[in-house]
Every structure is written in C-alpha cells, then in structure tokens.
Amino acid sequence: MAGEPQDDCLFCKIVAGQIPATIVRETDTTVAFRDINPQAPTHVLVIPKAHHKDAAALAAADPGAAADVLCETQAVADDEKLDSYRIVFNTGTGAGQTVWHAHAHVLGGRGLEWPPG
C-alpha cells in the first residue's frame, strides 16, 4: 500500500535506521542523505519518509509530501552553499530509476551541462 514502509525497500530501511546512510537533513516527513555513487561533488538524495514508488505516485497520493521533498532540496542546496544545482526525479526504468521509492537527486558543485549525460 502506498505510504506504508516496504520490507524490500532500501530507502524505507534507511528511514527506519536499519541501513546506515550519511544523513545531512531530516524533517518530520523527509530524509536527505549523500548518494553512495555521487555523480557530482554534491549529490544528495531527498526522500519522503512514506513509501511511494516514484515522483508521480508521490505527487498523486500526497502533494504535501511532494512539496516537502522539493522544499528540502532547496534547504540542502543552501546548506551545501550551492549557487546553482540540478534537481532530478527519475521516474521509471527507462529514466534510470533503480530504487522504487520516490527520491530527488540534488546535484551541484560543478558545471552541469544540458542535456545531461
């Protein structure tokens, strides 16, 4: 069920404290932690504490939590002293989503060309 922790979800286990992560921020509804395979000098993931399979499902089920995730991306950027940064939500296998728990990537600390890749 959407919102409920999933036993097989890596990010739900991070939220529960069952798997360690380098947490940089936490609110009542979100957790932000460093990506273990950073693609930029700053690469932080911001996730809702409640389980939703992707950004689209999160936005449909809980717009307030989606807004909380987006607000926390700005807080991470401020904490990391990023003048410019990119926020990426991968939705679906073809877009590169590998963990089926909604999450925003905050990327910065170097030039980020467009298109990415």
SVG drawing of the C-alpha trace seen along z (x, -y; Angstrom):
<svg xmlns="http://www.w3.org/2000/svg" viewBox="-4 -31 37 38">
<polyline fill="none" stroke="black" stroke-width="0.4" points="0.0,0.0 1.3,-3.5 2.8,-5.3 3.4,-2.1 7.0,-1.0 8.1,1.8 10.2,4.6 12.2,4.9 12.8,1.2 16.4,-0.1 15.1,-3.7 12.4,-2.5 15.2,-0.7 17.3,-3.9 14.3,-5.8 13.9,-3.1 17.6,-3.2 18.1,0.4 20.7,-0.6 23.3,-3.3 23.4,-6.4 25.2,-9.8 22.1,-11.8 22.5,-15.6 19.0,-16.7 15.8,-15.2 12.3,-16.6 9.1,-15.1 8.3,-14.0 11.7,-13.8 15.3,-12.4 18.2,-13.7 21.4,-11.7 24.5,-11.5 24.4,-9.3 26.8,-6.4 27.7,-6.7 27.9,-10.5 27.7,-12.0 28.8,-15.5 30.8,-16.9 27.4,-17.4 25.0,-14.6 22.3,-14.3 19.0,-12.3 15.9,-13.8 13.2,-11.2 9.8,-11.2 9.7,-9.1 6.5,-7.5 6.9,-4.9 5.7,-5.9 7.1,-4.1 8.1,-7.2 7.7,-11.0 4.4,-10.7 2.9,-8.4 4.0,-10.7 2.5,-13.7 -0.8,-12.0 -1.1,-10.4 0.4,-13.2 1.0,-16.6 2.0,-18.0 4.8,-15.4 5.9,-16.1 6.1,-19.8 8.1,-18.9 10.6,-17.0 11.0,-19.9 11.4,-22.4 14.1,-20.2 16.0,-20.2 16.4,-24.0 17.4,-23.5 20.1,-21.0 21.4,-23.4 21.5,-26.2 23.4,-24.0 25.8,-22.9 26.3,-26.5 25.3,-25.8 24.7,-28.8 23.5,-26.5 22.2,-23.0 20.0,-20.5 17.1,-18.6 16.4,-15.3 13.5,-12.9 14.0,-9.7 10.6,-8.0 10.7,-4.5 13.4,-2.1 14.0,-3.9 14.8,-7.1 17.3,-5.3 15.2,-4.8 16.8,-1.8 15.2,-2.2 11.4,-2.2 10.9,-4.8 10.4,-8.4 13.5,-10.5 15.0,-13.7 18.7,-14.0 20.3,-17.3 23.4,-17.7 25.8,-20.6 29.3,-21.8 30.4,-21.6 29.1,-22.8 26.1,-20.8 25.7,-20.8 22.4,-20.3 21.4,-17.8 22.9,-15.6 25.0,-12.6"/>
</svg>
